[in-house]
Amino acid sequence: MALKVGDKNEAVVIENVNRSHIVKYAGASGDFNPLHHDDTVAQNMAGYPSVFAHGMLSMGLTGHMLTDWVGATNLKKFGVRFTRQVWPGDTLTAKGEVTAVEGGLATIKLVTVNQNGEAVVEGEATAVA
């Protein structure tokens, strides 16, 4: 693959997150926390404006951009932190940039942003350079 410092990749990983996306993820993951599917709980019990997507859905979408770029077998490490909730209607764009290459491994800085440019996921990955 020959990754080098400064290489970048960017992809829209989902357009217009909707409740079906969120509920399908809940089913696939087994995470049925009502904050993700029940407006009454999200609004009245927790004070959120509506349900919101699982953080791991955002991570998975970020990972999809990453493996499309470097290849699944070349990805050696991948970690993120969730910085903002993803709401129905959001469009997410995942971005990666190689910040270092050492010993045949590339360090990749990751950020996934919503349509307003606000980071929802930030992290780092290591891949075969």
QUIKA-V965971 format. One record per residue. N is the residue number from 1. SS is DSSP state (a for helix, b for strand, c for the rest). Layout:
n=N ss=SS
n=N ss=SS
This chain:
n=1 ss=c
n=2 ss=c
n=3 ss=c
n=4 ss=c
n=5 ss=c
n=6 ss=c
n=7 ss=c
n=8 ss=b
n=9 ss=b
n=10 ss=b
n=11 ss=b
n=12 ss=b
n=13 ss=b
n=14 ss=b
n=15 ss=c
n=16 ss=c
n=17 ss=c
n=18 ss=c
n=19 ss=a
n=20 ss=a
n=21 ss=a
n=22 ss=a
n=23 ss=a
n=24 ss=a
n=25 ss=a
n=26 ss=a
n=27 ss=a
n=28 ss=a
n=29 ss=a
n=30 ss=c
n=31 ss=c
n=32 ss=c
n=33 ss=c
n=34 ss=a
n=35 ss=a
n=36 ss=a
n=37 ss=c
n=38 ss=c
n=39 ss=a
n=40 ss=a
n=41 ss=a
n=42 ss=a
n=43 ss=a
n=44 ss=a
n=45 ss=a
n=46 ss=c
n=47 ss=c
n=48 ss=c
n=49 ss=c
n=50 ss=c
n=51 ss=c
n=52 ss=b
n=53 ss=c
n=54 ss=c
n=55 ss=a
n=56 ss=a
n=57 ss=a
n=58 ss=a
n=59 ss=a
n=60 ss=a
n=61 ss=a
n=62 ss=a
n=63 ss=a
n=64 ss=a
n=65 ss=a
n=66 ss=a
n=67 ss=a
n=68 ss=a
n=69 ss=a
n=70 ss=a
n=71 ss=c
n=72 ss=a
n=73 ss=a
n=74 ss=a
n=75 ss=b
n=76 ss=b
n=77 ss=b
n=78 ss=b
n=79 ss=b
n=80 ss=b
n=81 ss=b
n=82 ss=b
n=83 ss=c
n=84 ss=c
n=85 ss=c
n=86 ss=c
n=87 ss=b
n=88 ss=c
n=89 ss=c
n=90 ss=c
n=91 ss=c
n=92 ss=b
n=93 ss=b
n=94 ss=b
n=95 ss=b
n=96 ss=b
n=97 ss=b
n=98 ss=b
n=99 ss=b
n=100 ss=b
n=101 ss=b
n=102 ss=b
n=103 ss=c
n=104 ss=c
n=105 ss=b
n=106 ss=b
n=107 ss=b
n=108 ss=b
n=109 ss=b
n=110 ss=b
n=111 ss=b
n=112 ss=b
n=113 ss=b
n=114 ss=c
n=115 ss=c
n=116 ss=c
n=117 ss=c
n=118 ss=c
n=119 ss=b
n=120 ss=b
n=121 ss=b
n=122 ss=b
n=123 ss=b
n=124 ss=b
n=125 ss=b
n=126 ss=b
n=127 ss=b
n=128 ss=b
n=129 ss=c
